[in-house]
Amino acid sequence: MPISDYLASLRRSVGHDLVLVPGVAGLVVDGQGRLLLQQRSDTGTWGLPGGTVDPGEPPARTVVREVHEETGLVVRPHRLAGVIGPHHIVYPNSDVVEVTSSAFVCSVLGGRLEALDGESSALRFVSLDDVPVSPFLEVYPLADLLHGTGSAWFAWDESWLPAVDPPHGAVPG
């Protein structure tokens, strides 16, 4: 898989050690409400089209670029659906990354469904009932992301809060 010049430069300094990277994922839906999935050519697993944000690149622009490179489609992001991560990945060459992705719901404006950059071995639109089991999809609450309204979805666990004393006069709940 090709990596950006920025990440290649960083890898020359850190080797295969952990690198934190911002990423994007495209929740691309067709006119029938089906979700576009990409079969990754490096692992054979199914996932969402997307990739890493280049320095100075807004995430919404990244999703347009990455979806086009991987699927041949031109998309328009309509809303930030959620922030997903961290997702720990060890690549076949032993590079280790931890990705936190901005997931965008996108519609297709044009293009032709075809893998342009070699990162996809297959592409297909599926209903949520037909999404295959895949480690690259398990981290995404797809139904919540696609059908959520209002604020963007993000993981939350009350256990993340530090222990604090209640404000003076407050009764613990």
C-alpha positions, 0 to 999 in steps of 0.5 A, a space after each residue: 500500500 502506498 503511503 504519503 510522503 509525510 508518513 514515509 518521512 516519519 517512518 524513516 525516523 521511527 522505523 516500525 514503531 507506533 505512529 498515531 495518525 488521523 484518518 477518515 472513513 467514507 460511509 458512501 450510500 447509493 440511491 437505495 440506501 446501500 453502503 459501499 464496501 471495499 475489499 482490501 487488496 493487502 489483507 482481503 478483509 472488507 472495510 470502508 473506503 478511507 485513509 489518512 489525512 495529509 498535513 494541512 488537509 481538512 478531513 472532509 477533503 481527505 474523504 473525497 480524495 481517498 474515496 475517489 482513489 480507492 473506488 473511482 467515485 466522486 462523493 460529497 460528504 454531508 455530515 460528520 457521523 462520528 469519530 471512531 478509534 483508536 484502531 490499532 493496526 499492524 501492517 504486513 511490513 510490521 509498521 504499527 499505527 493507531 488510527 482515529 477516524 472521522 467518519 463521514 456520510 457521503 453521497 455519490 456525485 459521479 465517477 465509475 465504480 473501479 479501483 484506481 490505486 490498487 488498494 481495493 480488490 473488490 467494491 460493492 454496495 450492500 444493505 446493512 443486513 449483508 455487511 460481512 464480518 470483518 475486523 475493519 468493520 467491527 469498530 464502526 457502529 454502522 447503523 448508528 453512524 448512518 442513521 444518527 441525527 443531531 450530534 456526531 456519534 463518539 464512544 463514551 464510557 463513564 469509567 473514563 471520568 477521573 474520581 472527583 469530590 462532588 461540589 460543596 453542598 451537592 449530594 452524590 447521585 
